[in-house]
Amino acid sequence: MSALLDARLVVRRGTFLLDIELRIAPGETVALLGPNGAGKTTALRALAGLAPLDDGHLVLDGRDLRDVPPEQRPTGVVFQDYLLFPHLSARDNVAFGPRRHGMDRRAAHAVADRWLDRVGLIDYSRRKPRHLSGGQAQRVALARALAVDPVLLLLDEPLAALDARTRLETRGELRRHLSAHPGATLLVTHDPLDALVLADRLVIVEHGRVVQEGGAATITARPRTDYVARLVGLNLYRGRGDGHTVTIADDFALTSTDTVDGDAFVAFPPSAVALHPSRPDGSPRNTWPAVLADVQHHGDALRVRLDGPVSVAADITPAAAAQLDLSPGREVWVAVKATETRAYRA
């Protein structure tokens, strides 16, 4: 399928340089993920025309948008704080875009009513933003963005302002609307769950560069940076592969059932890490001494961070922690079965 959006965004901000390529097909939702300061919002603002490009190109549906002002671009934007007009009703907020595009008041209100009905808020059309809940305001913002029939829909952390329960409900509703949107959608988020539920494809940005992209299954199975590994909950190390062995440091190597040669990554989940008070016997091929550095609650388990030849995170039960008498500085042995590791080319 050909790309509806074809862009290379180059934006300089002081010492920071954003330089990424983005291609999005019709009907596709792409999530742009990355840590704070990675350049996600700068990329969205460049697409919306709110930040000028210093270089690159921006073609949407065959049209060059580099010199097109924001109000003339076929884009709809939902900002993190929604930015609804406080003096306008929900109906007039949604009708604002069609009115700016030359539609008369009556026709614009008809469009607004259709969209408010689609997002389940037709009974709230006369309410102003201050009388809407966070979830309702988010849906009005989405309706306002979609009311102009955008070729490109831009979502900037659209669920970040919601509490956990409202976020869960609204995420499902948003997924339904994105599935029906025929244009291209870019979702900017730092939340991996939002990205995995809402997007067809993930693009990971760090320090203004794309470091990894692909489907959720590919990225979660084979992370390529520490940030991505933490995002999907894996321990990740880079080294030199030689068959079933990846050498991480001069005197430390990990064994895997996978075969890899040359520059390689090896990864395994914290749940694959077993801790022992003394060196274990038996099947684990990977064992090493470590010192407890930190313990934190992680759901129903405890997330234990250990220092040693490599730093490693382990998930253990509170009962196991009590048996090991874990406290900072405690020496333990780490064991990871070769069958629990994944090794692949860097």
Number of C-alpha atoms within 10 A of each C-alpha: 6 10 17 22 23 20 21 18 25 20 22 17 9 6 5 13 17 24 20 19 17 17 17 22 18 18 18 21 25 25 27 26 26 26 17 12 13 20 25 26 18 21 26 22 18 19 27 24 20 14 16 18 21 15 13 14 15 21 17 21 18 11 13 13 20 18 11 13 12 16 14 12 19 17 23 25 23 24 20 18 17 23 12 21 15 12 11 16 20 32 27 22 23 31 28 22 21 20 17 13 12 9 15 12 14 11 13 24 20 13 21 29 23 18 23 24 15 13 18 14 21 16 10 17 18 14 15 19 21 12 14 14 12 20 19 19 22 26 25 30 26 26 29 29 24 23 22 22 17 19 22 28 24 25 23 21 19 26 25 15 15 18 11 11 9 15 18 13 11 20 17 13 14 18 16 12 14 18 16 9 20 15 22 25 30 24 24 25 24 19 16 17 13 22 22 15 13 20 22 17 20 23 22 23 24 20 17 23 17 20 17 18 19 14 14 19 10 13 20 16 14 23 26 23 18 13 18 24 21 13 19 17 16 25 21 24 22 21 21 20 25 15 15 15 22 27 20 19 13 8 7 13 17 23 26 24 15 15 16 22 16 14 15 21 24 30 22 25 21 19 16 19 21 18 22 16 15 11 13 15 9 5 10 16 14 17 21 15 18 21 19 20 19 15 18 11 13 12 8 10 17 18 20 22 19 25 16 15 15 13 15 22 23 21 24 21 13 14 11 15 17 10 10 15 10 19 14 12 13 14 20 19 18 24 21 24 19 21 14 16 20 20 28 21 17 18
